[in-house]
Amino acid sequence: MTEASSPRNRRRPRSRSRVVCQRCHARKVKCDLILHLRDGGVCTNCQKRAETCHKREQYGSSDTQRHRPARAPLESEPSSHESVEAISPSLSPLQTKELSRIPNQKSTTAVPTQSSPATSDNQGYIGEFSVLSTQGPLSCESSGVVGVLSKSIETRIQESTGADQLPSRSMTEALSSLFFKYLYHRMPIIDHQDVVADCPSILLRQSLCLAGSVLRHPKSTKGLVESERFYSKAKILFYSNHEKDPLTILKSVCLLTLWTVTPPAVVTIDCGWSWLGLGIRFAFQIGLHRESTYAQRSSPGCARRIAWFLYAQDKLHTVCFGRPQMIQPQDFDLRLPLVTDFENPEDDQSLLFVLYTRLIRILAKMLPLQPRDSTTTSEEALAILSDLKDWVQNLPSHLQIFSDSGQRLYDRALYEMLTWYFTCVITFFHVNGKFFHSSVTSTITLVASSCIIRLYQEMDYRDDINYLMPINNWSMMVASLPQLSSLCYESNSIATTNDIPHPDPLSLEELDIMLEIMAERTIKFPGAGAVLEKIKRFKTEILSLGSSSNVAFGLHGPSQGSGSWSMDERSYVSIPGIHELFPFPKELSPRMDLLYTMEADEFSNRLFENITDWSIESFFDLDGFNPCA
């Protein structure tokens, strides 16, 4: 017997566990799955890496496998290396080598899994007209290797930044309650059970803390630092794939759209517009835009509310910034939300969101904002106007801003929704004003502007302006333009013999109210400063230029209308039931008296012929105006 074969020098066989997981076996590391079979069946290695742990099936004893003579593969049974190359021909040589170490499983062997069957919540949407739609779910054969390196890097990033560290429980609960109290009626994208669950998502809670911090009253600019801390942590968790549930990820992305601290002219991915686009594309990937996918969803009501929130934000950003719509009508076939889609259907916040989405649907019919577009007919314009009348006339009886006795009833969420209604009225006449006499459009938009400002003033009296979101800056800007137009008219028509302008004191009062409110918002939303400065420059130059302000700022009179017809050639459309647009008491606005003096014969006689017209485009062209020219 040789020395090498002596029993003393023979290598002792290592003790191997008969119960290991597939991932540890592929990486050739020690696995303790056998110790965790009774408490979930996840080994320590997979638990640390947040990976799915699957038990590796054994096909006989290890000794038998080790001493069994090698068998040449059959022609119909490719080798492990060949099967890997056939499955993933695009893998690199290193990836192919690592993947080939994973033992092949016979097709007749069922691999146990801990995950539930694929549903619409976690299965990617494939359109019904796609070739892939006939193939069924496609599996990723390289999931055992691909992602290991990325996961290691992501884990180290989370540990080094502390992104998964939440604030104290009391602060987390306080910030969450702010969201449900002041913002849920506009963003009903999460339910209370998402927060009170046994193991709530850390990404969702960090995002919810961001939302709550944005709603806090700013004591100084340091408040932005606190919000930025939550935003940065949520952003790190998002990009490091900390959360695995698709719907939870989408909820967090919706909350991240609240981070808007830079003006729209600044190009950055750290803004609400960027997160909105990401959220919409992710919702498309899940299939939230198709009604046919909701029958299989575990939370169809919440998913529908998320989809309509994204829809509303898309339309508001389009009308605000003039950017292309990301959700096209032909791609979005969801029914409108109902109160039954909420966890508490009896709550007024549920009803307000239902009404809000119907209002945004009307606004979407005005897009894109093209006042000179000749493809829209007067019949189409009147149909949109009829929709606005029906919306405001059919408000629930208990949602009122004045009691039957004339006493004001205050509800911040309702007031905010009404400001959006009046904003839609002004936007309608901006888009379709060519069909109506300028005296009609100017008077109606001035009344609507006054209503918006007075509603905001009531919110400011109660210190509730703080709870408005950045997109409300656009509503405030729209409300300011008819007031500026009125200043131009008064400066032209009411002057002394020395041509000293005497602006309308009511226009000055309401414009100053709006400017003061916007100045307060610059602490929390610095981007509002750009709009504020432009309105101030408008006001200053109009008051200083007097009769030349119309030409300087593009505020045209009726004889210089922006349409393609002259006044003598144009046949104006009458507006039936003008008062139906304003079914509110006169106490809402001092401008309401204008509606009670409006009669059909007054417009036919062109009583207000000299009232100037205004243009949203001219507002953005202010930077090109040289007052010294």
Backbone hydrogen bonds, N-H to C=O, Kabsch-Sander energy under -0.5 kcal/mol:
donor,donor_aa,acceptor,acceptor_aa,energy
6,S,3,E,-0.9
9,N,6,S,-0.6
10,R,6,S,-1.0
16,R,14,R,-0.6
20,V,18,R,-0.6
22,Q,54,H,-2.6
25,H,21,C,-1.9
26,A,22,Q,-2.2
27,R,23,R,-2.1
28,K,24,C,-0.8
29,V,24,C,-2.2
34,I,19,V,-0.7
35,L,32,D,-1.6
36,H,33,L,-1.7
37,L,34,I,-0.5
39,D,36,H,-0.6
41,G,36,H,-2.7
47,Q,43,C,-2.1
48,K,44,T,-2.2
49,R,45,N,-1.7
50,A,46,C,-0.6
50,A,47,Q,-0.6
51,E,46,C,-2.5
54,H,52,T,-0.6
56,R,20,V,-3.3
65,Q,61,S,-2.1
66,R,62,S,-2.5
67,H,63,D,-2.3
68,R,64,T,-0.9
77,E,74,L,-1.2
83,S,79,S,-2.7
84,V,80,S,-1.9
85,E,81,H,-1.9
86,A,82,E,-2.2
87,I,83,S,-2.0
88,S,84,V,-3.1
91,L,88,S,-1.4
96,T,92,S,-2.7
97,K,93,P,-2.2
98,E,94,L,-2.3
99,L,95,Q,-2.8
100,S,96,T,-2.0
101,R,97,K,-0.6
101,R,98,E,-1.0
102,I,99,L,-1.4
109,T,106,K,-1.9
110,A,108,T,-0.5
111,V,109,T,-0.5
120,S,296,Q,-0.5
122,N,119,T,-0.9
123,Q,119,T,-0.9
125,Y,285,Q,-4.2
130,S,127,G,-1.7
133,S,130,S,-1.0
134,T,131,V,-1.3
135,Q,132,L,-1.7
136,G,132,L,-0.6
141,E,139,S,-0.7
143,S,140,C,-1.2
145,V,142,S,-1.5
146,V,142,S,-2.4
148,V,145,V,-1.9
151,K,147,G,-2.6
152,S,148,V,-1.9
153,I,149,L,-2.2
154,E,150,S,-2.8
155,T,151,K,-2.4
156,R,152,S,-1.9
157,I,153,I,-2.1
158,Q,154,E,-2.3
159,E,155,T,-2.3
160,S,156,R,-2.4
161,T,157,I,-2.0
162,G,158,Q,-1.4
163,A,158,Q,-0.9
164,D,158,Q,-0.5
165,Q,162,G,-1.9
166,L,164,D,-0.7
172,T,168,S,-2.5
173,E,169,R,-2.4
174,A,170,S,-1.9
175,L,171,M,-2.6
176,S,172,T,-2.0
177,S,173,E,-2.1
178,L,174,A,-1.6
179,F,175,L,-1.4
180,F,176,S,-2.0
181,K,177,S,-1.7
182,Y,178,L,-2.4
183,L,179,F,-2.2
184,Y,179,F,-1.2
186,R,183,L,-1.6
187,M,183,L,-2.0
189,I,187,M,-2.1
194,D,191,D,-1.3
195,V,191,D,-0.5
195,V,192,H,-1.3
196,V,192,H,-1.9
197,A,193,Q,-0.6
205,R,201,S,-2.0
206,Q,202,I,-2.5
207,S,203,L,-2.2
208,L,204,L,-2.3
209,C,205,R,-2.0
210,L,206,Q,-1.8
211,A,207,S,-2.1
212,G,208,L,-2.4
213,S,209,C,-2.5
214,V,210,L,-2.0
215,L,211,A,-1.1
216,R,212,G,-0.6
216,R,213,S,-0.7
219,K,217,H,-0.5
223,G,220,S,-1.7
224,L,221,T,-1.3
225,V,221,T,-0.6
226,E,222,K,-1.4
227,S,223,G,-1.9
228,E,224,L,-2.7
229,R,225,V,-1.7
230,F,226,E,-1.7
231,Y,227,S,-2.6
232,S,228,E,-2.9
233,K,229,R,-2.0
234,A,230,F,-2.5
235,K,231,Y,-2.5
236,I,232,S,-2.3
237,L,233,K,-2.5
238,F,234,A,-2.2
239,Y,235,K,-2.5
240,S,236,I,-1.6
241,N,238,F,-1.4
242,H,237,L,-2.4
249,I,245,D,-2.2
250,L,246,P,-2.2
251,K,247,L,-2.1
252,S,248,T,-2.0
253,V,249,I,-2.2
254,C,250,L,-2.1
255,L,251,K,-1.7
256,L,252,S,-1.9
257,T,253,V,-0.8
257,T,254,C,-0.7
258,L,255,L,-1.6
259,W,256,L,-1.7
260,T,258,L,-1.3
266,V,263,P,-1.8
268,T,266,V,-0.7
271,C,269,I,-1.5
275,W,271,C,-1.9
276,L,272,G,-2.4
277,G,273,W,-2.1
278,L,274,S,-2.0
279,G,275,W,-2.7
280,I,276,L,-2.5
281,R,277,G,-2.1
282,F,278,L,-2.2
283,A,279,G,-2.4
284,F,280,I,-2.2
285,Q,281,R,-2.0
286,I,282,F,-1.9
287,G,283,A,-1.8
288,L,283,A,-2.5
290,R,287,G,-1.5
293,T,290,R,-1.4
294,Y,291,E,-1.6
296,Q,293,T,-0.7
297,R,294,Y,-1.0
303,A,299,S,-2.2
304,R,300,P,-2.3
305,R,301,G,-2.0
306,I,302,C,-2.2
307,A,303,A,-2.2
308,W,304,R,-2.2
309,F,305,R,-2.0
310,L,306,I,-2.3
311,Y,307,A,-2.0
312,A,308,W,-2.5
313,Q,309,F,-2.5
314,D,310,L,-2.2
315,K,311,Y,-2.0
316,L,312,A,-2.3
317,H,313,Q,-2.5
318,T,314,D,-1.8
319,V,315,K,-2.4
320,C,316,L,-1.9
321,F,317,H,-2.6
322,G,318,T,-1.8
323,R,317,H,-0.6
328,Q,326,M,-0.6
331,D,328,Q,-1.6
332,F,329,P,-1.2
333,D,289,H,-1.7
333,D,331,D,-0.5
341,D,338,L,-1.9
342,F,339,V,-1.6
347,D,344,N,-1.6
350,S,347,D,-0.8
351,L,347,D,-1.3
352,L,348,D,-2.8
353,F,349,Q,-1.7
354,V,350,S,-1.7
355,L,351,L,-2.4
356,Y,352,L,-2.5
357,T,353,F,-2.4
358,R,354,V,-1.4
359,L,355,L,-1.8
360,I,356,Y,-2.2
361,R,357,T,-1.8
362,I,358,R,-1.2
363,L,359,L,-2.1
364,A,360,I,-2.4
365,K,361,R,-0.8
365,K,362,I,-0.8
366,M,363,L,-1.7
367,L,364,A,-1.2
370,Q,368,P,-1.3
373,D,370,Q,-1.9
374,S,372,R,-0.5
376,T,373,D,-0.6
381,A,377,T,-1.9
382,L,378,S,-2.6
383,A,379,E,-1.8
384,I,380,E,-1.8
385,L,381,A,-2.2
386,S,382,L,-2.2
387,D,383,A,-1.8
388,L,384,I,-2.0
389,K,385,L,-2.0
390,D,386,S,-2.6
391,W,387,D,-2.3
392,V,388,L,-2.1
393,Q,389,K,-2.6
394,N,390,D,-1.6
395,L,392,V,-0.9
399,L,396,P,-1.6
400,Q,398,H,-1.2
403,S,407,Q,-3.0
406,G,403,S,-1.7
409,L,401,I,-2.8
410,Y,408,R,-0.5
411,D,409,L,-0.5
415,Y,411,D,-2.9
416,E,412,R,-2.5
417,M,413,A,-1.9
418,L,414,L,-2.2
419,T,415,Y,-1.9
420,W,416,E,-1.4
421,Y,417,M,-1.6
422,F,418,L,-2.5
423,T,419,T,-1.8
424,C,420,W,-1.9
425,V,421,Y,-1.8
426,I,422,F,-2.2
427,T,423,T,-2.5
428,F,424,C,-2.4
429,F,425,V,-1.8
430,H,426,I,-1.7
431,V,427,T,-2.2
432,N,428,F,-3.2
433,G,429,F,-0.8
435,F,432,N,-1.7
436,F,433,G,-1.4
440,V,437,H,-1.1
441,T,437,H,-1.9
442,S,438,S,-2.7
443,T,439,S,-1.6
444,I,440,V,-2.6
445,T,441,T,-2.4
446,L,442,S,-1.7
447,V,443,T,-2.1
448,A,444,I,-2.6
449,S,445,T,-2.5
450,S,446,L,-2.2
451,C,447,V,-2.2
452,I,448,A,-2.2
453,I,449,S,-2.3
454,R,450,S,-2.4
455,L,451,C,-2.1
456,Y,452,I,-2.5
457,Q,453,I,-2.2
458,E,454,R,-1.9
459,M,455,L,-1.9
460,D,456,Y,-2.3
461,Y,457,Q,-2.3
462,R,458,E,-1.1
463,D,460,D,-1.6
464,D,459,M,-3.2
467,Y,464,D,-1.6
468,L,465,I,-1.8
472,N,469,M,-1.8
473,N,470,P,-2.0
474,W,471,I,-1.2
475,S,471,I,-0.8
476,M,472,N,-2.1
477,M,473,N,-2.0
478,V,474,W,-2.5
479,A,475,S,-2.0
480,S,476,M,-1.1
481,L,477,M,-1.2
483,Q,479,A,-0.6
484,L,480,S,-2.1
485,S,481,L,-2.4
486,S,482,P,-2.1
487,L,483,Q,-1.8
488,C,484,L,-1.8
489,Y,485,S,-2.1
490,E,486,S,-2.6
491,S,487,L,-2.3
492,N,488,C,-1.4
493,S,489,Y,-2.6
494,I,490,E,-2.1
495,A,493,S,-0.7
496,T,500,I,-1.1
499,D,496,T,-1.9
502,H,494,I,-1.4
508,L,504,D,-2.1
509,E,505,P,-2.5
510,E,506,L,-2.5
511,L,507,S,-2.4
512,D,508,L,-2.3
513,I,509,E,-1.9
514,M,510,E,-1.9
515,L,511,L,-2.3
516,E,512,D,-2.4
517,I,513,I,-2.0
518,M,514,M,-2.2
519,A,515,L,-2.0
520,E,516,E,-1.5
521,R,517,I,-1.2
522,T,518,M,-0.8
522,T,519,A,-0.7
523,I,520,E,-0.9
525,F,521,R,-3.2
528,A,525,F,-2.3
529,G,526,P,-1.8
530,A,527,G,-1.0
531,V,527,G,-0.7
532,L,528,A,-2.3
533,E,529,G,-2.5
534,K,530,A,-1.6
535,I,531,V,-2.2
536,K,532,L,-2.2
537,R,533,E,-2.2
538,F,534,K,-2.4
539,K,535,I,-2.6
540,T,536,K,-2.7
541,E,537,R,-2.5
542,I,538,F,-2.6
543,L,539,K,-2.2
544,S,540,T,-1.8
545,L,541,E,-2.6
546,G,542,I,-1.7
548,S,545,L,-1.5
549,S,546,G,-1.8
552,A,548,S,-1.9
553,F,549,S,-2.1
554,G,550,N,-0.7
554,G,551,V,-0.5
555,L,550,N,-1.7
556,H,554,G,-1.1
560,Q,557,G,-1.7
561,G,558,P,-1.2
570,R,566,S,-1.6
572,Y,570,R,-0.7
573,V,435,F,-3.3
578,I,575,I,-0.5
580,E,577,G,-1.1
581,L,578,I,-1.8
582,F,579,H,-1.6
584,F,582,F,-2.0
588,L,585,P,-1.7
589,S,586,K,-1.0
592,M,589,S,-1.5
593,D,590,P,-0.6
594,L,591,R,-1.9
595,L,592,M,-1.1
596,Y,592,M,-1.0
597,T,593,D,-1.0
598,M,595,L,-0.7
599,E,597,T,-0.6
603,F,599,E,-1.2
604,S,600,A,-1.7
605,N,601,D,-1.8
606,R,603,F,-0.8
607,L,602,E,-2.3
609,E,606,R,-1.3
611,I,608,F,-1.6
613,D,556,H,-4.8
619,F,615,S,-0.9
620,F,616,I,-1.2
621,D,617,E,-1.0
622,L,619,F,-1.0
624,G,621,D,-1.3
625,F,622,L,-1.8
629,A,626,N,-1.7
